Structure formats: C-alpha cells, structure tokens
Amino acid sequence: MEPQTVQELELSYGARELIHKTAEFVRKHAGTDVEQRLLAREPSKFAFLQEQHPWHNEYLRALLGKA
C-alpha cells in the first residue's frame, strides 16, 4: 500500500509496532474507554488515537485488521 502523506512515510518500525499493539489491545477491550484512558495517561505517546493525527489512518487500518 502506498503511503498517503509525508507523515505516513515517516512512520518508523517502532511507531508502527506501537500502533498495531495498541489496536490489538483496544480490540481485546472493546466496549470500554481504553482509548481515552491511554490518551489521558500518555497523550504524546498515543496521539495517533486522535482523528487529526497523521498516523490515525494507520491505527484505524490496524484496528480493523487490514494493516
């Protein structure tokens, strides 16, 4: 899949791994406020959970199991 933006090009292996592990964790805890709790605990680390973040689409793809 071709990256859509420069920010997606800059997605490092470590960031991608964090995004995918977070998506897996969120799927396991569906129906809870886990995303909000992660953002409240470490806002800069989990900034990709916010819709306006350039890596949010990667998170959504991982959450749906399509990445």
Secondary structure, 3 states (H helix, E strand, C coil): CCCCCHHHHCCCHHHHHHHHHHHHHHHHCCCCCHHHHHHHHCCCCCHHHCCCCCCHHHHHHHHCCCC
